Amino acid sequence: MRLKIIHKTTYHFEAPVSYGLQQLRLIPKSRAGQTVVNWAMDIEGGKVETDYTDHNQNRVTLISFEPQATSIVVQCVGEVENSDTHGIIGKHGGFAPMWYFQRSTDLTRAGPRVRALAKGLKDEQPEDIARLHALSGRIRDAVPYEIGKTEADTTAEEAIEIRGGVCQDHAHIFVAAARSMGYPARYVSGYLMMDDRVHQDASHAWAEVHLDALGWVGFDVSNVISPDARYVRVATGLDYREAAPVSGLRFGRGGEAMAIDIQVQQQ
C-alpha cells in the first residue's frame, strides 16, 4: 500500500520572536515493511540549521526562526510504501542498548494504577503476544478514548485516574505496564490512514514491545490492534518527549497559536 502524507504545522505569535529553535521529527523511517519513496520539507519563517540521527535512530531536523518572526510554517509532503507485517518490526537497531527501554520516565512511571492493570496477566496468558493484547484490551476498557481530558504532560498514572485519554495516553500506559512486567518497551509517533476521513488534526501514537523471538512488535491500544499497512512509523523513544513531532523553545513576549493539518490517503 502506498500512502501520501501532507503534514502542515503553523505557529502564529502575538509578538515578534527574537529567537527560536525547534527540533522536528517528521521524516518517516525506512525499515521492515516500510519504505520512504519520497519526502520533502518546506519551511516558511525559519531555516534548517542541521539534521542528524539521534540515539533512537530518528531523523531530527533542527530549525531556527527568522529574526522577529511572527509566524512559522512547516510542511512535509511525501509518499511511503507499506506492507502488512502484523505489527512485527523485527530486530533492534539504533544506538540505544536494550536495557534503555526498560527505564521509567516521568510520563511512564508505573504506579499502583498501572500495576493493577497488569496484575495477573502472566498467569492468565502464558504466551507473550496474547498477554500483551490482553493488556491492550484492559487499558482500552479502563481509559476510554476521549479528546480534551488530558494534556501533553499527563502521566500514565494520571490518565488512568482521569478515566479518559487519547492515543498518547494509551501508549504511555501500555509502555509503563509492559516495563513493569519485564519487557523492553517504547513509544511510537506516526500516522494512521483513517477509513472515514483524509484530513486529521493530530498525528497518531502507539507502543512497541521487544520480544526475544520476534524483535519489536507494535500494539495500538486506541484501536486494540497491532499496526498494519495503514500505519506509518516516524519516531520512537522512551515516551512522547523523545518522539515528539515538534518540540523547542523561543524567546519573546506574548502567546502563540498552533494549527495542525494532516492528510493521509492511499495513492
Secondary structure, 3 states (H helix, E strand, C coil): CEEEEEEEEEEEEEEEECEEEEEEEEECCCECCEEEEEEEEEEECEEEEEEEECCCCCEEEEEEECCCEEEEEEEEEEEEEECCCCCEEECCCCCCCHHHHHCCCCCCCCCHHHHHHHCCHHHHCCCHHHHHHHHHHHHHHHCCECCCCCCCCCCHHHHHHHCCECHHHHHHHHHHHHHHCCCCEEEEEEEECCCCCCEECCCEEEEEEEECCCEEEEEECCCCECCCCCEEEEEEECCHHHHCCEEEEEECCCCEEEEEEEEEEEC
